[in-house]
Amino acid sequence: MVIYLSGEVEEEARLDELTPRQIVEQLDKHVVGQHAAKRAVAIALRNRVRRQKLRPDMAADVMPKNIIMIGSTGVGKTEIARRLARMSGSPFLKVEASKFTEVGYVGRDVESMIRDLTEIAVDMVRAEKIEEVAEKAETGAEERVLDLLLPPRPSSGFYNFGDEEETAGPSPQPQDRDEQFQKTREKLRAQLREGKLDNRLVEMEVREKSFPTIEVAGPQGVEEMGINMKDMLGNLFQGRTKRQRMRVEEALEYLIQEEEERLVDMDAVSRAALERVESNGIIFLDELDKIAGRESGAGPDVSREGVQRDLLPIVEGTTVNTRYGMVRTDHILFIAAGAFHVSKPSDLIPELQGRFPIRVGLDSLTLEDFKRILTEPKNSLVKQYKALLETEGIELEFTEDAVDSVARFAVRVNEQPENIGARRLHTIMEKVLDEISFLGPDLEPKQQVIDAAYVTRTLADIVKDQDLSRYVL
C-alpha cells in the first residue's frame, strides 16, 4: 500500500512496515504538537495491522481500543483523525454526536453513520476499480467514437466521413476496401487523439437518467429504511434511450463513463467495500460532550442519554443493514472528541465510558505553536497563500517578524472573547492579505513583502478597538 497525504505520494512504504513511531512522524508533517494524541492513534492503527496477522479465531476476539480526545476547539483533534485515515487508506467519516436523536423521534438515528461510512467505502473502492480499467475504458470509448465518425459500409464501395467521400475505385475488391477503411480509420484516430475533431458533431444513443421524484413519508428518511429508491427507479427507466447530437469531445467523455460502468463489477465493489468498512473503517464522533449527562427538566431524554444508549450497540459491535448488505461494526475504530468544558467524560453513562478505554488530553496552543502552524506543516497557511497568489503572478514573502506578529495577535484575540484555536489564524491571515487578494492580477509591484509593520498597519483598526469580538468569526 502506498501512503497518500494531501493527494500526493508522501512516502512509498507499506503501512504494515510503519512502526507507531514512524506513524507519528508522518502525522508531525501536518499537525503541530499533540504528541500524546498522535501516540494513541498510532498505536490503534498499528494494532489493526497486528490483528490481521493473528489466526482468525484470535483476531475475532481482538477489539479495537476506541479513543476519546479531550481538548478545546481548533487544537487538531479532527485533523489527526483525518490524516490517520488518509495514511491507512481507510474509509473515514466525521459526524457530530449532537445531530442524532433516540430511535423513534424526528432526526437521524445512530445507525445512519454506518450507512454513510459504507457509502464512502463504496466510492473509494469504485474509484480504485475505475482507475484499474481507465485505459481499457478509454480505448473502448475511442473505438465507439470512431464508429460514429466512420461507420463501416463494406458493400457500398465507399466510406463517408462528413462531407468527404473516398472511393475505392470502379470495382474495388473487398480486401482493398478493408485496407482503405483501416487507413482512413487510423487517420481519424490520430486526429481524435490530437483534439482536431473535438468540435465535430455526432449523433448517438444516450440513456435517459431522469426519473420521477417520489417522497416517502415516515419517521425515518429513505436511507434509514435501507431502501435504495434511486436505483429502484433507475432500473425502471434504464432501458429508455434517445438520440442526441453532441460534440465529439462530449461524446468521448460520455462513452468513457459508460465503458467504466460496464467494466466495473459493482457486486465485487460492494463486497470489497463491506469488508473494508468492517476491518478498516474509522468514525470520528465529534461533540461527544454535547450528549454527556442528562438534560434538565422532565420528559424523554432523546438527544443525550437516549443517544448514548443507542450508540452502545454500534460501538460495542452489532450488525447494521445497508443498501449494500449487512455490516458488522465490531472492528470499526471509533475516535470520539469533545471540549468537555461544562461536562466531563465521567458524565457519560458507564456502559459507554467502558467502550472508550483510551483517553488523551490535547494541549491548548501556545504562541510558539501558532508560529509553527503558520510555517512548518507541509501545506501550512503561509505556503497556501503564497501558492494561491502565485497563480496570478504575485510573489509573496513573509518575514519572520510578520509570522511572529500574526501569531501574537492570534493569541491575543483568542484570550478575549472565545478561544477557537488554530482556526483564528485563518481569520487573521484573511484580514492581513485582504488588499492583496482583492487587487489580484492588477496589483503592482508583483513582489510583495509582508513584514511586522505591514501586519500592524492592516490590523490597526482592530488593535485600536477594544471590542475585539466584532472581528471574530
C-alpha positions in Angstrom: 0.0 0.0 0.0 1.3 3.5 -0.8 0.7 6.2 1.7 -1.1 9.2 0.3 -1.0 12.5 2.1 -2.6 15.7 0.6 -3.2 13.9 -2.6 0.4 13.2 -3.2 2.6 10.2 -2.6 4.4 11.2 0.6 6.5 8.1 1.0 6.4 4.8 -0.7 6.1 2.4 2.2 3.7 -0.3 3.2 1.5 0.6 6.1 2.4 -2.7 7.8 6.0 -1.7 7.7 5.4 1.6 9.6 6.1 1.4 13.3 4.0 3.6 15.7 7.0 6.0 15.9 7.0 6.4 12.1 3.3 6.9 12.0 3.7 9.8 14.5 6.5 11.2 12.3 4.1 11.2 9.3 1.4 13.0 11.4 4.0 15.5 12.5 4.3 16.7 8.9 0.7 18.0 9.1 -0.2 18.6 12.7 1.8 20.6 15.2 2.3 19.2 18.7 -0.3 17.0 20.5 2.2 14.1 20.8 0.0 12.1 23.3 -2.9 12.1 20.9 -0.7 11.1 17.9 0.8 8.4 20.0 -2.6 6.9 20.9 -3.9 6.9 17.4 -0.6 5.5 16.0 -0.9 2.5 18.5 -4.5 2.0 17.5 -3.6 1.9 13.8 -0.7 -0.4 14.4 -2.8 -2.8 16.4 -5.0 -3.2 13.3 -2.0 -4.4 11.4 -1.1 -6.7 14.2 -4.6 -8.1 14.4 -4.6 -9.0 10.8 -1.6 -11.3 11.3 -3.3 -13.3 14.0 -5.0 -16.6 13.4 -8.8 -16.0 12.6 -10.2 -17.2 15.9 -7.9 -15.0 17.9 -8.3 -12.0 15.6 -12.1 -12.2 16.0 -11.7 -11.5 19.8 -9.3 -8.6 19.5 -11.5 -5.5 19.7 -10.3 -2.0 18.7 -9.3 0.3 21.6 -11.6 3.3 20.9 -10.3 6.7 21.9 -11.7 9.9 23.4 -9.8 13.1 22.6 -10.3 15.8 25.2 -9.4 19.4 24.1 -10.8 22.7 23.1 -11.8 23.5 19.5 -9.1 24.2 17.0 -6.2 22.2 18.6 -6.1 19.4 16.0 -8.4 16.7 17.1 -10.2 16.3 13.7 -7.0 16.8 11.7 -5.2 14.0 13.5 -8.1 11.5 12.8 -8.4 12.6 9.2 -4.7 12.3 8.5 -4.6 8.9 10.1 -7.4 7.7 7.9 -5.8 9.0 4.8 -2.5 7.4 5.7 -4.1 4.0 6.1 -6.4 4.3 3.1 -9.4 3.6 5.5 -13.0 4.7 5.0 -13.3 7.8 7.2 -16.5 9.6 8.4 -16.7 12.6 10.7 -20.1 13.1 12.4 -21.4 15.3 15.2 -23.0 13.4 18.1 -25.4 16.3 18.7 -27.1 15.6 15.4 -28.5 12.3 16.5 -31.7 11.6 18.4 -33.1 8.5 20.0 -34.7 5.9 17.7 -38.4 6.7 17.2 -38.0 10.5 17.3 -37.6 13.0 14.5 -33.9 13.2 13.5 -31.1 10.9 12.4 -30.5 7.7 14.3 -27.0 6.5 15.0 -27.1 3.6 12.5 -27.1 6.2 9.7 -23.4 6.8 10.4 -22.6 3.2 9.4 -24.6 3.6 6.2 -22.8 6.8 5.4 -19.4 5.1 6.1 -20.4 2.3 3.8 -21.2 4.8 1.0 -17.8 6.3 1.4 -16.1 2.9 1.2 -18.1 2.0 -1.9 -17.0 5.3 -3.6 -13.4 4.6 -2.6 -13.3 1.1 -4.0 -15.2 2.1 -7.1 -12.7 4.9 -7.8 -9.9 2.3 -7.4 -11.5 -0.1 -9.8 -12.2 2.6 -12.3 -8.5 3.6 -12.2 -7.6 0.0 -13.0 -9.8 -0.1 -16.1 -9.3 3.5 -17.1 -7.0 2.7 -20.0 -9.3 -0.1 -21.3 -12.4 2.2 -21.0 -10.7 5.0 -22.9 -9.7 2.5 -25.7 -13.3 1.2 -25.9 -14.8 4.7 -25.9 -12.3 5.7 -28.6 -13.4 2.8 -30.8 -17.1 3.7 -30.4 -16.4 7.3 -31.3 -14.6 6.2 -34.4 -17.6 4.0 -35.3 -19.7 7.1 -35.1 -17.4 9.1 -37.3 -16.7 6.4 -39.8 -19.3 3.7 -39.8 -18.2 0.6 -41.8 -20.0 0.1 -45.1 -18.3 -2.8 -46.8 -20.9 -3.2 -49.5 -21.1 0.4 -50.7 -17.7 0.7 -52.2 -17.0 4.0 -50.4 -16.8 5.4 -46.9 -18.5 8.6 -45.9 -17.0 10.9 -43.4 -18.7 14.3 -43.0 -18.9 15.9 -46.4 -15.9 13.9 -47.7 -16.2 10.9 -49.9 -13.4 8.4 -50.6 -14.0 6.0 -53.4 -12.2 2.7 -53.7 -12.2 2.7 -57.5 -14.7 1.4 -60.1 -14.5 -2.3 -59.0 -12.9 -2.3 -55.5 -12.0 -5.7 -54.1 -13.2 -6.5 -50.5 -9.6 -6.6 -49.3 -8.8 -3.2 -50.9 -11.9 -1.7 -49.3 -10.9 -3.1 -45.9 -7.3 -1.7 -46.2 -8.6 1.7 -47.2 -11.1 1.7 -44.4 -8.5 0.9 -41.8 -6.2 3.5 -43.2 -8.9 6.2 -43.0 -9.8 5.0 -39.5 -6.2 5.3 -38.3 -6.0 8.7 -39.8 -9.2 9.7 -37.8 -7.8 8.1 -34.7 -4.7 10.3 -34.9 -6.8 13.4 -35.4 -9.1 12.4 -32.5 -6.1 12.0 -30.1 -4.7 15.4 -31.2 -8.1 17.0 -30.4 -8.7 18.2 -34.0 -12.2 16.6 -34.1 -13.4 17.8 -30.7 -15.9 20.3 -32.2 -17.4 17.9 -34.8 -20.9 16.9 -34.1 -22.0 13.3 -33.9 -25.4 11.7 -33.2 -25.6 8.8 -30.7 -27.9 7.0 -28.4 -27.8 8.1 -24.8 -29.6 6.7 -21.8 -32.2 8.7 -20.1 -31.3 9.2 -16.4 -34.1 11.3 -15.3 -36.9 9.7 -13.3 -39.9 10.9 -11.2 -39.3 12.1 -7.7 -41.1 10.1 -5.1 -41.1 11.2 -1.4 -41.6 8.6 1.3 -43.2 10.0 4.5 -42.1 8.4 7.7 -40.2 8.9 10.9 -37.0 8.0 9.2 -35.5 9.0 5.9 -35.3 6.8 2.9 -31.7 5.9 3.6 -32.6 4.9 7.1 -35.0 2.3 5.8 -32.2 0.7 3.8 -34.0 1.2 0.6 -32.2 2.5 -2.5 -35.1 4.2 -4.2 -32.9 5.9 -6.8 -31.6 2.5 -8.0 -35.0 1.0 -8.0 -36.4 3.8 -10.1 -33.3 3.9 -12.3 -33.9 0.2 -13.2 -37.4 1.0 -14.3 -36.2 3.7 -16.8 -32.7 2.5 -17.7 -33.8 0.8 -20.9 -35.1 4.1 -22.4 -32.7 5.8 -24.8 -32.9 8.8 -27.0 -30.8 10.1 -29.9 -28.8 13.2 -29.2 -26.3 15.3 -31.1 -23.2 16.3 -29.2 -19.6 17.4 -29.8 -17.0 14.6 -30.2 -15.3 15.8 -27.0 -18.6 15.4 -25.0 -19.4 12.1 -26.7 -16.0 10.7 -25.8 -16.4 11.7 -22.2 -19.9 10.2 -22.0 -18.7 6.9 -23.6 -15.7 6.6 -21.3 -18.1 6.8 -18.3 -20.4 4.2 -19.9 -17.4 1.9 -20.6 -16.3 2.3 -17.0 -19.7 1.3 -15.7 -19.7 -1.7 -18.0 -16.2 -2.8 -17.0 -16.6 -2.3 -13.2 -18.3 -5.1 -11.4 -20.5 -3.3 -8.8 -21.2 -6.6 -6.9 -17.5 -7.1 -6.4 -17.1 -3.4 -5.4 -19.9 -3.8 -2.8 -18.3 -6.9 -1.3 -14.9 -5.3 -1.1 -16.4 -2.1 0.4 -18.2 -4.0 3.1 -15.0 -5.9 4.0 -13.1 -2.6 4.1 -15.7 -1.0 6.4 -15.7 -3.9 8.8 -11.9 -4.3 9.1 -10.6 -0.7 8.5 -13.4 1.8 9.0 -12.8 4.8 11.2 -15.6 7.0 12.6 -14.7 10.3 14.2 -17.5 11.2 16.6 -17.2 14.9 17.4 -19.0 16.9 20.1 -19.4 13.9 22.4 -19.5 16.3 25.3 -22.8 17.7 24.0 -24.6 14.4 24.7 -22.9 13.8 28.1 -25.0 13.9 31.2 -28.8 14.2 31.4 -31.0 17.0 30.2 -32.7 19.2 32.8 -36.4 19.0 33.1 -39.0 16.3 32.8 -39.8 14.3 29.7 -37.9 11.8 27.5 -34.1 12.3 27.1 -34.0 11.8 23.4 -30.8 13.7 22.5 -28.4 12.9 25.3 -28.7 9.8 27.3 -31.1 8.3 24.7 -28.4 8.8 22.1 -25.7 7.3 24.3 -27.8 4.2 24.8 -28.3 3.9 21.0 -24.5 4.3 20.5 -23.7 1.4 22.8 -24.5 -1.5 20.4 -22.9 0.3 17.5 -19.6 0.9 19.4 -19.7 -2.5 21.1 -20.5 -4.4 17.9 -23.7 -5.1 16.1 -25.0 -5.7 12.6 -26.4 -2.8 10.6 -28.4 -3.2 7.4 -27.2 -1.1 4.5 -28.2 -1.0 0.8 -25.1 -3.0 0.0 -25.6 -5.7 2.6 -25.1 -6.3 6.3 -22.2 -4.6 8.1 -20.7 -5.7 11.4 -19.3 -2.9 13.5 -17.1 -5.0 15.8 -13.8 -3.8 14.4 -14.6 -0.3 13.3 -12.4 2.2 15.2 -14.3 5.0 16.9 -12.4 8.2 17.8 -14.6 10.5 19.9 -13.7 14.1 20.7 -15.1 16.9 22.8 -14.1 20.1 24.7 -15.7 18.8 27.9 -15.7 22.4 29.3 -19.1 22.0 31.0 -19.4 18.3 31.2 -16.7 15.7 31.7 -16.2 12.1 30.4 -17.4 10.7 33.6 -20.8 12.2 32.9 -21.3 9.7 30.1 -23.2 6.6 31.0 -20.9 4.0 32.5 -21.5 1.4 29.7 -20.4 3.9 27.0 -17.4 5.0 29.1 -16.2 1.4 29.0 -16.3 1.3 25.2 -13.7 4.2 25.1 -10.9 2.9 27.2 -8.2 5.3 25.8 -8.4 8.9 26.9 -6.0 11.6 25.8 -5.9 15.3 26.5 -4.9 17.8 23.9 -2.9 20.9 24.9 -4.1 24.4 24.3 -2.0 26.1 21.6 0.8 28.5 22.7 2.5 31.3 20.8 5.2 29.0 19.6 2.6 26.5 18.4 0.9 29.2 16.3 4.2 30.2 14.7 4.9 26.6 13.8 1.4 26.1 12.4 1.9 29.1 10.1 5.2 27.8 8.6 6.1 24.2 9.4 3.3 21.8 8.1 3.7 20.6 4.5 0.7 22.8 3.4 0.9 25.5 6.0 -1.2 28.6 5.8 1.8 30.8 4.6 2.6 28.2 1.9 -1.1 28.1 0.8 -1.4 31.9 0.4 1.9 32.0 -1.5 0.7 29.4 -3.9 -2.7 30.9 -4.4 -1.4 34.4 -5.3 1.5 33.0 -7.3 -1.2 31.8 -9.8 -1.7 35.4 -10.6 2.0 36.3 -10.8 2.2 37.8 -7.3 5.3 36.8 -5.3 4.6 36.9 -1.5 7.4 36.9 1.0 6.6 36.6 4.8 9.3 37.8 7.1 10.0 36.1 10.4 8.7 39.1 12.4 5.5 39.1 10.3 4.8 35.5 11.3 5.6 36.4 14.9 3.2 39.3 14.7 0.3 37.3 13.3 0.9 34.5 15.9 0.9 37.1 18.8 -2.3 38.7 17.5 -4.0 35.3 17.2 -3.1 34.5 20.8 -4.4 37.9 22.0 -7.7 37.6 20.2 -8.2 34.0 21.5 -7.8 35.3 25.0 -10.5 37.9 24.6 -14.0 36.6 23.6 -13.5 32.9 22.9 -10.7 30.5 22.1 -11.1 28.9 18.7 -7.6 27.6 18.5 -5.7 27.5 15.2 -8.9 28.5 13.2 -8.2 32.0 14.4 -5.2 32.1 12.1 -7.5 31.8 9.0 -9.4 34.9 10.1 -6.3 37.0 10.8 -4.5 35.9 7.6 -7.5 36.8 5.5 -7.6 40.3 7.1 -3.8 40.8 6.6 -4.0 39.8 2.9 -7.4 41.3 2.1 -6.0 44.2 0.0 -3.5 42.0 -1.9 -6.1 39.3 -2.6 -8.7 41.9 -3.7 -6.4 43.6 -6.2 -5.1 40.3 -7.5 -3.5 40.5 -11.0 -3.9 44.3 -11.0 -1.5 44.7 -8.1 1.8 46.5 -8.6 4.5 45.7 -7.9 4.2 41.9 -8.2 6.7 41.3 -5.4 5.1 41.9 -2.0 6.9 41.7 1.3 4.8 41.1 4.4 6.6 42.3 7.5 5.6 43.1 11.0 4.9 46.8 10.0 2.5 45.6 7.3 0.7 43.3 9.6 0.3 46.1 12.2 -0.9 48.5 9.6 -3.6 46.2 8.2 -4.8 45.2 11.7 -4.6 48.8 13.1 -8.3 49.3 13.3 -8.8 46.1 15.2 -5.9 46.9 17.6 -7.5 50.2 18.5 -10.9 48.8 19.0 -11.3 47.3 22.5 -14.3 45.2 21.5 -12.4 42.6 19.5 -15.4 40.3 19.3 -16.7 42.4 16.4 -13.9 40.9 14.2 -14.3 37.3 15.3 -15.9 34.8 13.0 
